[in-house]
Amino acid sequence: DSGVTQTPKHLITATGQRVTLRCSPRSGDLSVYWYQQSLDQGLQFLIQYYNGEERAKGNILERFSAQQFPDLHSELNLSSLELGDSALYFCASSRTGGGLADEQFFGPGTRLTVL
Amino acid sequence: GENVEQHPSTLSVQEGDSAVIKCTYSDSASNYFPWYKQELGKRPQLIIDIRSNVGEKKDQRIAVTLNKTAKHFSLHITETQPEDSAVYFCAESQKVTFGIGTKLQVIP
């Protein structure tokens, strides 16, 4: 157990819908990262937040957005869902900010299926 | 990702042999290079990392080497065991980019 929690574990929805994925970082970690992992694919970095502020952006679609709250938990919002958005979404946390600077601890992931 | 190239994409070795996975990066400002292991159906976990001020780091059967001039770094696993079978990802720090992954199969 990495100490990072993600909910829900599984999510099945239809095209055009909107969903919210939630992540709670390890105690003491200020950075939260979101990744998308499609079937047999690598980890695509979406976005990083550090202490409530956006710190780095990857290949995140305009239909996707995220935020980090004062208690440091983060939410990833996916809207106008398409079939191709079906994937495993990981959240990771680390102590520091500024891109990738130290060990990331990954959550168990949320499996999103868009039908 | 385009900032990191990883190869091979698949690797099969006999138990006890060594395995080497290589990554090449493009951004000379990158200064932190981790390796993650992802077992089937599980989350990625850090197995070793290296910073740009050193050329090599070892942890038991695992080692990472870094060549900043050539902009490449490699993961070395010696005396492989079946439990080493997994997908291994390299990453670079500047753009938070992960390699495509190497599926390692250790044959008993």
Chai-1 contact restraints between the chains, C-beta under 6 A:
chainA,res_idxA,chainB,res_idxB,connection_type,confidence,min_distance_angstrom,max_distance_angstrom,comment,restraint_id
A,G42,B,F98,contact,1.0,0.0,6.0,A-B,restraint_1
A,G42,B,I100,contact,1.0,0.0,6.0,A-B,restraint_2
A,G42,B,G101,contact,1.0,0.0,6.0,A-B,restraint_3
A,L43,B,F98,contact,1.0,0.0,6.0,A-B,restraint_4
A,F45,B,V96,contact,1.0,0.0,6.0,A-B,restraint_5
A,A56,B,V96,contact,1.0,0.0,6.0,A-B,restraint_6
A,G99,B,S93,contact,1.0,0.0,6.0,A-B,restraint_7
A,G99,B,V96,contact,1.0,0.0,6.0,A-B,restraint_8
A,L100,B,Y32,contact,1.0,0.0,6.0,A-B,restraint_9
A,L100,B,S93,contact,1.0,0.0,6.0,A-B,restraint_10
A,L100,B,V96,contact,1.0,0.0,6.0,A-B,restraint_11
A,A101,B,Y32,contact,1.0,0.0,6.0,A-B,restraint_12
A,E103,B,L46,contact,1.0,0.0,6.0,A-B,restraint_13
A,F106,B,R43,contact,1.0,0.0,6.0,A-B,restraint_14
A,F106,B,P44,contact,1.0,0.0,6.0,A-B,restraint_15
A,P108,B,R43,contact,1.0,0.0,6.0,A-B,restraint_16
